[in-house]
Amino acid sequence: LNPTIPIDKQQILKLKGITEKAVDTLGIVRIYFFSTPVTFHVIDNHFPIAQQGILGSSFF
């Protein structure tokens, strides 16, 4: 994530069922793709799974 993109830390999710313990997100970022805002939930670089991201999965 580009360090100039602000993370909204007011919208944090608790992810359950992915690991043994619940893991909090860092917040959300809104990035524009072709003039359409898209919201991403940001996780720590040390998130305890092997994947690089979970796109298109609904956890909430």
Backbone bond lengths (Angstrom), bond angles and torsions (degrees), N, CA, C in turn:
res aa  C-N    CA-C-N  psi(-1)  N-CA   C-N-CA  omega(-1)  CA-C   N-CA-C  phi
1 L - - - 1.446 - - 1.519 108.15 -
2 N 1.306 115.85 129.99 1.456 121.40 178.29 1.527 109.19 -61.30
3 P 1.338 118.41 128.60 1.465 121.02 -177.47 1.532 114.08 -62.50
4 T 1.324 118.09 -15.83 1.466 119.71 179.81 1.531 112.22 -82.89
5 I 1.330 117.73 -10.49 1.465 121.10 178.81 1.526 108.25 -84.74
6 P 1.334 117.41 119.49 1.473 119.18 -177.73 1.531 111.99 -73.54
7 I 1.328 115.57 140.56 1.465 121.95 175.75 1.520 107.81 -98.27
8 D 1.333 116.75 124.42 1.462 121.97 176.41 1.523 107.57 -79.66
9 K 1.324 116.29 102.06 1.462 121.62 -175.73 1.525 112.67 -84.46
10 Q 1.325 116.73 5.91 1.465 120.80 177.04 1.528 111.37 -85.06
11 Q 1.327 117.16 -12.98 1.467 121.32 -177.80 1.529 109.56 -119.76
12 I 1.315 115.24 82.64 1.460 122.13 -178.26 1.525 108.93 -107.63
13 L 1.319 115.91 136.02 1.467 121.68 177.06 1.517 109.93 -107.80
14 K 1.311 116.24 151.85 1.457 122.35 172.43 1.528 106.25 -105.76
15 L 1.323 116.95 111.30 1.463 122.27 -178.15 1.523 109.35 -87.59
16 K 1.317 115.88 124.65 1.465 121.15 -179.74 1.522 109.36 -122.27
17 G 1.325 116.31 150.17 1.455 120.77 175.77 1.517 114.02 89.65
18 I 1.319 117.13 -3.36 1.466 120.64 178.74 1.522 109.32 -92.80
19 T 1.322 115.61 -40.40 1.461 122.65 178.56 1.526 107.74 -127.09
20 E 1.327 116.92 179.55 1.463 120.63 179.68 1.525 111.69 -63.41
21 K 1.322 116.93 -35.72 1.461 121.66 -179.09 1.525 109.51 -112.99
22 A 1.321 116.03 157.04 1.463 120.58 175.06 1.528 109.06 -69.03
23 V 1.327 116.44 142.99 1.464 122.35 -178.97 1.524 108.30 -125.36
24 D 1.335 116.45 130.33 1.463 120.98 177.82 1.522 110.95 -83.52
25 T 1.330 116.06 143.55 1.460 119.95 170.95 1.523 108.21 -78.17
26 L 1.325 116.93 167.31 1.464 121.33 177.90 1.517 111.73 -85.91
27 G 1.320 116.99 -16.51 1.461 122.76 -177.10 1.515 109.17 139.25
28 I 1.334 115.80 -161.36 1.464 119.86 -179.86 1.519 110.90 -124.68
29 V 1.317 114.70 156.95 1.467 121.85 170.38 1.522 106.99 -127.88
30 R 1.310 115.36 149.47 1.466 120.87 175.20 1.520 107.25 -114.98
31 I 1.314 115.23 120.82 1.459 121.87 -179.14 1.523 107.41 -120.81
32 Y 1.317 116.27 137.89 1.466 120.59 -178.25 1.523 110.62 -93.71
33 F 1.333 115.87 126.03 1.454 123.54 173.44 1.517 107.31 -116.00
34 F 1.314 116.07 115.01 1.464 121.11 -179.72 1.528 111.07 50.45
35 S 1.322 115.87 48.95 1.475 124.44 177.58 1.526 114.16 68.83
36 T 1.321 118.04 9.94 1.462 121.31 178.31 1.527 109.17 -110.23
37 P 1.342 117.95 122.65 1.465 119.16 178.96 1.532 111.24 -71.98
38 V 1.324 115.97 133.04 1.463 122.08 178.47 1.524 107.26 -124.38
39 T 1.331 116.36 130.46 1.461 121.62 -179.03 1.524 109.92 -96.45
40 F 1.333 115.63 131.67 1.459 122.37 176.15 1.523 108.52 -120.90
41 H 1.318 116.22 137.65 1.461 121.33 173.09 1.524 106.54 -90.64
42 V 1.318 116.55 127.12 1.463 122.86 -173.88 1.526 109.49 -95.93
43 I 1.337 115.59 134.71 1.459 120.86 175.87 1.522 109.04 -117.38
44 D 1.310 116.23 162.11 1.456 123.24 179.99 1.530 110.21 -66.31
45 N 1.324 116.61 152.17 1.471 121.11 177.37 1.525 112.20 -60.83
46 H 1.311 117.00 -21.91 1.463 121.42 -177.70 1.526 111.32 -103.17
47 F 1.336 116.60 30.51 1.464 121.09 177.53 1.525 107.92 -60.25
48 P 1.332 117.10 132.14 1.475 119.89 -168.95 1.532 116.35 -79.07
49 I 1.337 117.86 47.95 1.464 121.27 171.11 1.522 108.15 -137.11
50 A 1.321 116.46 160.66 1.465 120.75 -175.10 1.523 113.24 -79.05
51 Q 1.334 119.22 -22.03 1.455 121.51 -175.59 1.526 111.24 -70.18
52 Q 1.340 115.03 161.37 1.455 121.54 178.35 1.520 112.43 -90.63
53 G 1.310 118.15 -8.10 1.457 121.46 -179.47 1.510 110.13 172.32
54 I 1.304 115.21 167.28 1.455 120.47 179.18 1.518 106.39 -128.80
55 L 1.310 117.26 84.84 1.457 121.14 -178.85 1.517 109.91 -90.63
56 G 1.308 115.34 136.55 1.453 120.32 174.93 1.513 115.33 82.84
57 S 1.330 118.12 4.73 1.457 120.77 177.88 1.518 109.99 -98.19
58 S 1.313 116.66 134.54 1.462 121.23 179.30 1.522 109.62 -98.20
59 F 1.315 116.12 116.99 1.460 121.45 178.97 1.511 111.46 -108.50
60 F 1.322 117.88 -1.92 1.465 120.47 -174.71 1.502 109.87 -138.08
